[in-house]
Amino acid sequence: MIIVSGSGFGPQAQLGAATVVTIGNKVCQPTADVKALQGGAYLFGSDHSHIFCAVPSGTGERLPLIVSVGGRRSAVTNETLFSYDPPTIDSFSPNNPDANGVGQLTIRGTNFGDAAAPTRVLIGDRECGAATWETTVFVTCAPLADVVGAKNVSLWTGNHSVPAISWDVEEELV
């Protein structure tokens, strides 16, 4: 959940049904919640300058966050761009891929996205063939033959420009 802060949202008790918050092209569902603010104050639900909403699942960075109230839309500025958390790599299976380039590598992690997205994997400086988004936590690829030894693995998915990187994955000759 996020709190969208601004001004001119109007009395949300009356205008809540006419208020829509979007991130990219997805609706951020309004919620009623209590949040502790700086200085020990509490905010109870949405008001003229705050809107609580549940962030839709997704991926990407620098997506426009737009508030529409009664058909009027907020401007998109650098301050209103939203970025989802970048992907992370937690583990590999097998954790010692065959250096002959046989088999499939499964990468487990987080923030790979909620739908199939363009995916790219490098092992060292070599492309891992047929990189495929499988689920929000799994990506697969087919490693090419390479020299035995420790390699870095870089994964790009979910429209992020910065890869998730894991250091020192060991390839062995099986």
C-alpha positions in Angstrom: 0.0 0.0 0.0 1.1 3.6 -0.7 -0.1 7.0 0.5 -0.4 9.4 -2.4 0.2 12.9 -1.0 -0.7 16.1 -2.8 -3.4 18.7 -2.8 -6.8 19.4 -4.2 -8.0 15.8 -4.0 -11.3 17.1 -2.6 -13.3 15.5 0.3 -12.8 11.8 -0.4 -15.8 10.9 1.7 -17.9 12.5 -1.1 -15.5 12.2 -4.1 -14.0 8.7 -3.5 -16.1 7.1 -6.2 -14.9 9.8 -8.7 -11.2 9.4 -7.7 -9.0 7.0 -9.7 -5.3 6.5 -9.1 -3.3 4.7 -11.8 0.3 3.4 -11.9 1.3 2.9 -15.5 -2.0 1.7 -16.9 -3.1 -0.2 -13.8 -5.5 1.0 -11.2 -4.2 1.5 -7.6 -7.2 0.3 -5.6 -8.3 2.8 -2.9 -8.2 1.5 0.7 -9.2 2.8 4.1 -6.3 2.5 6.5 -4.7 4.1 9.5 -1.0 5.2 9.1 1.4 6.7 11.6 2.9 9.9 10.4 6.1 11.7 11.4 5.8 13.3 14.8 3.4 10.7 16.2 0.3 11.9 14.4 -2.0 9.5 12.7 -3.8 9.7 9.4 -7.2 7.9 9.2 -8.1 7.2 5.5 -8.0 9.4 2.5 -8.7 13.2 2.7 -8.1 16.4 0.7 -4.3 15.8 0.5 -3.8 12.0 0.9 -5.1 8.9 -0.8 -4.4 5.4 0.4 -4.2 2.8 -2.3 -3.1 -0.8 -2.8 -0.3 -1.0 -5.4 -1.3 -3.3 -8.2 1.2 -6.1 -8.9 3.6 -5.3 -11.7 7.1 -4.4 -12.7 8.9 -1.5 -14.3 10.4 1.8 -13.4 9.6 5.4 -13.9 5.9 4.7 -14.5 3.5 7.6 -14.3 1.4 7.8 -11.2 -1.8 9.8 -12.1 -4.6 10.9 -9.8 -7.9 11.7 -11.5 -10.7 13.4 -9.6 -14.0 14.1 -11.3 -12.3 13.7 -14.7 -9.4 16.1 -14.0 -5.9 14.5 -14.1 -2.8 15.3 -12.3 0.3 16.3 -14.3 3.1 13.7 -14.7 6.4 15.0 -13.4 9.7 13.4 -12.2 8.2 13.5 -8.7 5.1 11.5 -9.7 7.0 8.6 -11.4 6.7 5.2 -9.6 9.2 2.3 -9.7 8.5 -1.2 -8.5 11.2 -3.0 -6.6 13.9 -4.4 -8.9 14.3 -8.2 -9.4 16.5 -10.1 -7.1 18.2 -13.5 -7.5 17.9 -16.0 -4.6 19.1 -19.3 -6.0 19.8 -21.5 -9.0 19.0 -25.0 -10.0 21.2 -26.7 -10.7 23.6 -24.5 -8.8 26.5 -25.9 -10.8 25.4 -25.8 -14.4 27.1 -28.1 -16.9 29.9 -26.2 -18.6 29.2 -28.2 -21.8 26.0 -26.2 -22.2 23.6 -29.1 -21.7 20.4 -28.7 -19.8 18.3 -25.9 -18.3 19.1 -23.5 -15.6 16.2 -22.4 -13.3 16.7 -19.0 -11.5 14.6 -18.4 -8.4 14.1 -14.9 -7.1 11.6 -12.1 -6.5 10.0 -9.3 -8.5 10.2 -11.0 -11.8 6.8 -9.6 -12.7 3.2 -10.7 -12.7 3.0 -11.6 -16.4 5.4 -12.8 -19.1 7.9 -10.0 -19.8 11.0 -9.7 -22.0 13.8 -11.5 -20.1 17.5 -11.7 -20.6 20.1 -13.6 -18.7 23.9 -13.4 -19.0 26.3 -15.9 -17.4 29.6 -14.1 -17.3 29.5 -12.2 -20.6 27.6 -14.9 -22.5 23.9 -15.0 -23.3 22.0 -17.8 -21.6 19.8 -19.1 -24.4 16.0 -19.1 -24.5 15.6 -17.0 -21.4 12.0 -17.3 -20.4 9.8 -15.7 -17.7 8.0 -18.6 -16.0 6.4 -17.1 -12.9 6.8 -14.1 -10.6 9.7 -16.1 -8.9 11.1 -18.3 -11.7 13.0 -17.7 -14.9 14.6 -20.4 -17.0 17.3 -20.4 -19.6 19.7 -22.8 -21.5 23.3 -22.1 -20.7 25.8 -22.2 -23.6 29.0 -24.1 -23.4 31.6 -22.1 -21.5 34.9 -22.4 -19.6 34.7 -24.0 -16.2 34.8 -21.6 -13.3 33.0 -18.9 -11.3 30.7 -16.6 -13.3 28.4 -13.7 -12.5 24.8 -14.1 -13.5 22.9 -11.0 -14.6 19.1 -11.1 -15.1 16.9 -8.4 -16.7 13.2 -8.8 -16.6 10.0 -6.8 -16.0 11.1 -3.7 -17.9 13.8 -2.8 -15.4 17.0 -1.2 -16.9 19.2 -2.5 -14.1 19.8 -6.2 -13.8 19.6 -8.5 -10.8 23.2 -9.8 -10.3 24.4 -12.9 -8.5 28.1 -13.3 -8.1 30.3 -16.4 -8.4 28.0 -19.1 -9.8 30.3 -22.1 -10.4 30.1 -24.0 -13.7 31.6 -27.4 -13.7 32.3 -30.1 -16.2 29.8 -32.9 -15.5 
